[in-house]
Amino acid sequence: MHLQQNNGQLKPCPVHEFALFAELGDAFSEALKAVDSDIIEYNAGETIYAAGVSAQHIYLLREGYVKLFKTTFSGKDQIIRVVKAGEIFGFDGLVDIRYNHSAVPLKRATVCRIAVDKLDALGARRPEVERLIMVRCIKELQHADERLLELGAKRSDERLASFLLAWCNTTSSASRWTPLVLSRLEIAQLLGLTIETVSRLFAQWKREGLVEERQQAIQIMDRNKMKQVADSQA
């Protein structure tokens, strides 16, 4: 972990610049500038926070990817979400006193860290912030419901196809290559599959020309066919 500093002082994070808050307008942006925040850099594998520790901060991801996961009693990790740049995570401090999951970067990541009490103080003056964060929480719950449906109702190939379509959906038309920072094991942990199943499907689809990989990036070569695999029970 590395806290960025200027002249020995922690470097504040310009959280008001995040697109997440743009809909609240300039007045809120000015208020957000007054909220204390820090810029922190993490290397891959470092712990941002661990399940069970005091939830004193929420986080905005500036660069990189962060996996949120829970560890079962048997010691297995289950990934519950992959955070991408521009997204917020670590909501727990707004509703509970401890984090119920752990957060670890998949590669080098830069985050903005905001103390929950500072955000609460802003929320007391500007209730829009509480509403916005609540909307984000609800959306995450909806995504969790969708994932539970997929895990319970879809076959292994349908789960993986749906994941790849969603993962690559953010790629612009100018470049169809999408960084794939998750390992085969991490994809398995996210989708409730075994690493053997994920590896077998990737190998099969590469032989069939459905996907291509290079230097931790992936490209879906036939999106229509991949959609057919994802929705084969529709």
C-alpha positions in Angstrom: 0.0 0.0 0.0 1.3 3.5 -0.9 -0.4 6.7 0.2 0.4 9.5 -2.2 1.8 12.6 -0.6 2.6 16.2 -1.4 5.3 17.8 0.8 4.7 15.2 3.5 0.9 15.6 3.5 -1.5 13.0 2.2 -2.6 13.8 -1.3 -6.4 14.5 -1.4 -8.4 12.6 -4.0 -10.6 14.7 -6.3 -13.7 12.5 -5.7 -15.9 15.3 -7.1 -14.5 14.4 -10.6 -16.0 10.9 -10.6 -18.8 10.4 -13.1 -20.7 8.7 -10.3 -21.5 12.1 -8.8 -21.9 14.1 -12.0 -25.7 13.8 -11.9 -25.9 15.7 -8.7 -24.7 19.0 -10.3 -22.1 21.7 -9.6 -23.4 22.6 -6.1 -22.9 19.1 -4.8 -19.5 19.0 -6.6 -18.4 22.0 -4.6 -19.6 20.4 -1.3 -17.8 17.2 -2.2 -14.5 19.0 -2.6 -14.6 19.7 1.1 -14.8 16.0 2.1 -11.5 14.7 3.3 -10.2 11.8 1.2 -6.9 10.1 0.4 -5.4 8.6 -2.7 -3.9 5.2 -2.1 -2.1 2.8 -4.4 -2.2 -0.9 -4.0 -0.2 -3.7 -5.7 -1.9 -6.8 -6.9 -2.7 -9.1 -4.0 -2.5 -6.5 -1.2 -5.4 -6.3 1.1 -7.6 -3.1 0.9 -9.8 -4.3 3.8 -10.6 -7.7 5.2 -13.9 -9.3 6.3 -14.6 -8.7 9.9 -12.5 -5.5 10.4 -14.1 -2.2 11.4 -15.8 -0.6 8.3 -14.5 2.9 8.7 -14.1 3.9 5.0 -15.8 3.6 1.6 -13.8 3.5 -1.6 -13.9 4.8 -5.1 -11.8 2.9 -7.7 -9.7 5.3 -9.9 -7.6 2.7 -11.8 -7.4 -1.1 -12.0 -9.7 -3.9 -10.8 -10.6 -5.0 -7.3 -12.2 -8.4 -6.4 -14.6 -8.6 -3.5 -14.8 -12.0 -2.0 -15.8 -14.1 1.0 -13.9 -17.1 2.4 -16.0 -20.1 3.4 -15.5 -22.2 6.5 -13.6 -24.7 4.4 -11.1 -22.1 3.3 -12.4 -21.6 -0.3 -12.8 -18.1 -1.7 -16.0 -17.1 -3.4 -15.8 -13.9 -5.5 -19.0 -11.9 -5.1 -18.1 -8.9 -7.4 -15.3 -7.5 -9.5 -15.0 -3.7 -9.2 -14.0 -1.6 -12.2 -12.6 1.9 -12.5 -15.2 4.6 -11.6 -17.2 2.3 -9.3 -17.7 2.5 -5.5 -17.2 -0.3 -3.0 -17.0 -0.9 0.7 -20.6 0.2 1.4 -20.7 -1.8 4.7 -19.7 1.1 6.8 -22.9 2.9 5.9 -25.1 0.2 7.4 -22.9 -1.9 9.6 -19.8 -1.7 11.8 -17.7 -4.3 10.0 -17.0 -5.4 6.4 -18.7 -8.7 5.5 -16.2 -9.4 2.7 -12.6 -8.8 1.7 -11.3 -6.5 -1.0 -8.0 -7.2 -2.9 -6.7 -5.7 -6.2 -6.4 -8.0 -9.2 -3.6 -5.8 -10.5 -2.1 -2.5 -9.4 -5.0 -0.3 -8.4 -5.5 3.3 -7.2 -8.4 4.1 -4.9 -9.9 7.1 -3.2 -10.6 6.4 0.5 -13.3 8.4 2.2 -14.0 8.1 6.0 -17.6 7.1 6.6 -18.1 9.8 9.3 -17.0 12.4 6.8 -19.5 11.1 4.3 -22.2 10.9 6.9 -21.6 14.6 7.8 -22.0 15.5 4.1 -25.1 13.5 3.9 -26.6 15.4 6.8 -26.1 18.6 4.8 -26.8 17.2 1.4 -29.3 14.3 1.5 -28.7 13.7 -2.3 -25.5 11.9 -1.5 -27.3 9.3 0.7 -29.9 8.8 -2.0 -27.2 8.3 -4.7 -25.3 5.8 -2.6 -28.6 4.0 -1.7 -29.4 3.7 -5.5 -25.9 2.2 -6.0 -26.5 -0.3 -3.2 -29.8 -1.3 -4.7 -28.2 -1.8 -8.1 -25.6 -4.1 -6.5 -28.3 -6.1 -4.8 -30.1 -6.5 -8.2 -26.9 -7.7 -9.8 -26.4 -10.1 -6.9 -29.9 -11.4 -7.5 -29.1 -11.9 -11.2 -26.0 -13.8 -10.4 -27.8 -16.1 -8.0 -30.3 -16.8 -10.8 -27.6 -17.6 -13.2 -25.7 -19.8 -10.7 -28.9 -21.7 -10.0 -30.5 -22.0 -13.4 -27.7 -22.0 -16.0 -25.3 -24.7 -17.0 -21.6 -24.2 -16.8 -21.1 -23.1 -20.4 -24.0 -20.7 -20.2 -22.6 -19.1 -17.0 -19.1 -18.6 -18.6 -20.6 -17.3 -21.9 -22.8 -14.8 -20.0 -19.8 -13.6 -17.9 -17.6 -13.1 -21.0 -20.4 -11.1 -22.8 -20.9 -8.9 -19.8 -17.1 -8.5 -19.2 -16.4 -7.5 -22.8 -19.5 -5.3 -23.1 -17.5 -2.2 -21.9 -15.1 -2.4 -24.8 -15.4 0.3 -27.4 -16.0 -0.5 -31.1 -12.5 0.8 -31.9 -10.8 -1.9 -30.0 -12.4 -5.3 -29.4 -9.7 -6.5 -27.1 -10.7 -6.4 -23.4 -8.3 -6.9 -20.5 -9.0 -10.1 -18.7 -7.3 -9.7 -15.3 -9.1 -12.7 -13.7 -7.3 -16.0 -13.7 -9.1 -19.2 -14.6 -9.3 -20.0 -10.9 -10.8 -16.5 -10.1 -13.4 -16.9 -12.9 -14.3 -20.3 -11.4 -14.6 -18.6 -8.0 -16.9 -16.0 -9.4 -19.1 -18.3 -11.3 -19.3 -21.2 -8.9 -17.5 -23.6 -11.2 -14.3 -25.7 -11.0 -11.1 -24.5 -12.6 -11.1 -27.6 -14.7 -14.5 -26.7 -16.2 -13.5 -23.1 -16.9 -10.2 -24.2 -18.5 -11.9 -26.9 -20.6 -14.5 -24.4 -22.0 -11.9 -21.8 -22.8 -9.8 -24.4 -24.6 -12.8 -25.7 -26.6 -14.0 -22.2 -27.6 -10.5 -21.2 -28.7 -10.3 -24.3 -30.9 -13.7 -23.4 -32.4 -12.6 -19.8 -33.0 -15.2 -18.4 -30.7 -12.7 -16.5 -28.6 -9.1 -15.4 -28.8 -6.6 -14.5 -26.0 -3.4 -12.6 -25.9 -1.4 -11.0 -23.1 -4.2 -11.1 -20.5 -6.7 -9.8 -23.0 -9.7 -11.5 -24.6 -11.8 -11.0 -27.8 -15.1 -12.6 -28.6 -14.8 -13.5 -32.3 -18.5 -14.4 -32.8 -20.7 -12.5 -30.4 -24.0 -13.9 -31.8 -22.8 -17.4 -31.3 -21.7 -16.6 -27.8 -25.1 -15.1 -27.0 -26.7 -18.4 -28.3 -24.5 -20.3 -25.8 -25.4 -18.0 -23.0 -29.2 -18.1 -23.7 -29.5 -21.7 -24.9 -32.3 -22.4 -22.4 -34.2 -19.3 -23.4 
